[in-house]
Amino acid sequence: MVENQTGMLKVECDRWNQSASILREEALRADHARTRERLMALYEICNGKSATQVGRETGRNPQTVMEWVHRYNRSGVETLKYQHTGGYPPLFHQI
């Protein structure tokens, strides 16, 4: 686990040539709400919030938020983008 000087979980933006502001911009442009939520959570952690605080504010379990950070640190932003993985196909297709 990567932590900063205060012992809090650290988002490794530099590893992926990104910054907190880039994460925020990507979140605001994301097509899916789940992707926006995940990237904004990382943005908030970059700005000093803990996974517990972010979890409380979003209604997510802090472990889930920490897993998003670990996934990002391990594999980059693509791993946090929402991908539909099952269920029935849509009844109507977008035009």
C-alpha positions, 0 to 999 in steps of 0.5 A: 500500500502506498501512503503519503507522509501523514500515513494516508493512502496516496494516489500515484498521479505522477506514475501515470503523468497525471495530476489531481486536476487532470483526474477532475477534468476526466471525471467531468468528461466521463460518459458514465456516472460510476466513472465520474464517481470513481475519478472524483473520489481519487481527486478528493483523496489527492486533495487531502481527504481520507477514503473514510471521508470520501466513503461517508460523503458518497455512501460507499464503503471506505474499502471500496474507495481504497480499492479504486485507489489501488486499482488506479495505482496499479493499472491507471485510469482505464481500470476505473472506467465503467464497463457493462458486464452482464444483464439483459441487453437494452430494449431500445438502442440509442440513435 
